[in-house]
Amino acid sequence: MDVVIKLRFDDLLCDLSPEHLASDGEASYATIQRRKAEITEKWAALEKLVGRKVSEEEARKFWKDPEVEALRKSLAEEQRRRIQEAKKLLGDA
């Protein structure tokens, strides 16, 4: 399975956590249900891309995958670089 897809499954699994869904208890029941439905649709779309079902148990293992970890680190570094560039352009550096 492609590392970007594994990363996306891992992100969606995080999004499905009760704390995230409920915004630490601040979200209404309707909001929680809407968020869960949106995440479930995205999960199903990814499953369609890989051509099979992916369980939450399988997805929990992706965060330990060295390729996923490296990609996440690379993306974080790129984001920090872009923030620094934006600060320089805005004179906030």
VENQUIQUI-V736581 format. One record per backbone hydrogen bond with DSSP energy under -1.0 kcal/mol. CO is the residue of the C=O (numbers start at 1). NH is the residue of the N-H. E is the energy in kcal/mol with one decimal. If there is no record, write none. Layout:
co = [CO CO]
nh = [NH NH]
e = [E E]
This chain:
co = [2 3 4 5 6 7 8 9 10 11 12 14 17 18 19 22 23 28 29 30 31 32 33 34 35 36 37 38 39 40 41 42 43 44 45 46 47 47 55 56 58 59 61 62 65 66 67 68 69 70 71 72 73 74 75 76 77 78 79 80 81 82 83 84 85 86 87]
nh = [6 7 8 9 10 11 12 13 14 15 16 17 21 22 24 27 26 32 33 34 35 36 37 38 39 40 41 42 43 44 45 46 47 48 49 50 51 52 59 60 61 62 64 65 69 70 71 72 73 74 75 76 77 78 79 80 81 82 83 84 85 86 87 88 89 90 92]
e = [-2.2 -2.4 -2.1 -2.5 -2.4 -2.4 -2.6 -2.4 -1.9 -2.3 -1.5 -1.6 -2.9 -2.4 -2.5 -2.4 -1.3 -2.4 -2.5 -2.3 -2.7 -2.5 -2.2 -2.3 -2.5 -2.5 -2.1 -2.0 -2.5 -2.4 -2.0 -2.1 -2.5 -2.2 -1.8 -2.2 -1.4 -1.6 -2.4 -2.1 -1.2 -1.3 -1.0 -1.4 -2.6 -2.3 -2.3 -2.8 -2.2 -2.5 -2.7 -2.1 -2.4 -2.3 -2.3 -2.4 -2.3 -2.4 -2.3 -2.3 -2.3 -2.5 -2.4 -2.1 -2.3 -2.0 -3.3]
